[in-house]
């Protein structure tokens, strides 16, 4: 009898608490509309969830891994029409594969924390992706998934506790650090009204997915005790089509948004970015013989401050090169095409505009000897204003391609960015049609470093 009672108790603890009616105080799913731009066509309709299928995940007593089994069970029970509710404080210490979902909502009004007591456990047990040695604590995919919180409370939090990882890579630069959140193979979905803090690596990756909207997010990476934050990209898109990222605030130290290979029909609008590396296309052309395509992007109404770059396109050279211990490459194929940056406010950014085909290589002469195999064409950057930092004053940016036939139809219009000295700002230009640039070009400084992340 005692064995049976213990087993019954274990099942009860694992099973989510079900509700026959909507739990009191639970926020309604936000109505999200791309505005003012959309990604080419209307988002698919996400039908209402069942009124009597709510799976409430109870926090357990284990201090560092009480949540993963319960969360998995909740998704199994409430999949295909239900709503999973995370309104307590949860610690996750084992990976969660949630790529089987269909027609389910996730409400996070509590806190989700990922255990940081053993960074090497996650290096071994996280979900691995071939691109740039990335991995993830958990991955969510399937069809029609909406994840949302409530920014009016003090929770609705996903925390990666990145400090321990940033500290460890001071002595082990090859440590594989998990991404905080991954949409993997999701067809139709949304994320909104959440706080994200301190990812060990990037905050978000949208991979192999279509018809995604992200809105009203609050992202921040903060280190203590002199530790340096590493690779804290806000959002990266990869092999994904029709994505909208909008109306959010990001405080980080790497790309605010980065369009990785085969990102198409993506809109980024209404973002406030602090301390980043810009709204970046790339890096592209990293893997020899592979074709990277990025096209049909619209970046609109961005406020960027204290960043290394603002509007940025970064392409590897046409030859493999060494860059970092776990990030090398070059020689890839493909193109960047049909991209618009419009309404872009700069405040103390080192460069307002950066175009380079020498990413990952500090030797510009070598890049000219081995031009990029990936072309850049039909680019418009317009309506930019504000200030750069004094890092390169009076230079305010760089538009440098590796050969005359690698870039075409790059246009810059109505750029009134100033430099601190009060001098007339100038831009390094090479292998671009200067007649299409509404700015003052000068010969580039050959050792100018545009190779950093």
Buried (B, 14 or more C-beta within 10 A) or exposed (E): EEEEEEEEEEEEEBBBBBBEEBBEEBBEBBEBEBEEBBBBEEBBEBEEBEEEBBBBBBBBEEEBBBBBBBBBBBBEBBBBBBBBBBBBBBBBBBBBEBBEBEBBBBBBBBBBBBBBEEBEBBBEBBBEBEBBBBBBBBBBBBBBBBBBBBBEBEBBBBBBBBBBBBBBBEEEEEBBBBBBBBBBBBBBBBBBBBBBBBBBBBBBBBBBBBBBBBBBBBBBBEBEEEBEBBBBBBBBBBBBBBBBBBBBBBBBBBBBBBBBBBBBBBBBBBBBBBBBBBBBBBBBBBBBEBBBBBBBBBBBBBBBBBBBBBBBBBBBBBBBBEBEEEBEBBBBBBBBBBBBBBBBBBBBBBBBBBBBBBBBBBBBEBBBEBBBBBBBBBBBBBBBBBBBBEEBBBBBBBBBBBBEEBBBBBBBBEBEBBBEEEEEBBBBBBBBEBEBBEBEBEEBEEEBEBBBB
